[in-house]
Amino acid sequence: MKHMFLIAGWWLAVPLAAWAQIESGPAAGTKLEPFKAAILTGEKAGEEQEIGQGTKDQFTLYLWVNKDTWDRPIARFVRELDVELQKDHKQVQVYFIWLTDQVDQGKEYLPRVQESLKLKQTTFTVFPGEKQGPLDWSINADAHLTVVIAKGDQAKHSLAFRSTNETDVKKVLDKLKLD
């Protein structure tokens, strides 16, 4: 009987481990291809701009957020990341890229999110193409949030989350400290 519980426990642990691990975003060292996005907040609000090739000597963070899985814990993650970057990484540019097949609704909704969150380093954008983002960025549709850390046009790290909150910000900051 004891062995049956061990076997059953093992089978339950496998799906949990598989659920926790997800791959999304370009591999480290990948040259990033620029893409067009509708800029919704900041100085260039209302423009469509090509992004994806940050400044050679500075980090850029790309937060790919699936509209269908957007929730308060992800909002807390984004807010906490913005606050923490203001302390030690003021030069880091952050793009929040909304992935949706309802682009016009995103253009109306995200400026209201900015009014609520009051982010200082994060620019809200909507990707106007396919819902999974640009194909060469390898964004996994199962990821609720994909964070791509880049320097210039090179991917340094990609972190994917199925579930996240503000406690995961440390993982991103630790990757910034490595480089």
Secondary structure by P-SEA (a helix, b strand, c coil): caaaaaaaaaaaaaaaaaaaccccccccccbbbbbbbbcccccccccccccccccccbbbbbbbbccccccaaaaaaaaaaaaaaacccccbbbbbcccccaaaaaaacaaaaaaaaccccbbbbbccccccccccccccccccbbbbbbccccccbbbbbccccccaaaaaaaaaaac
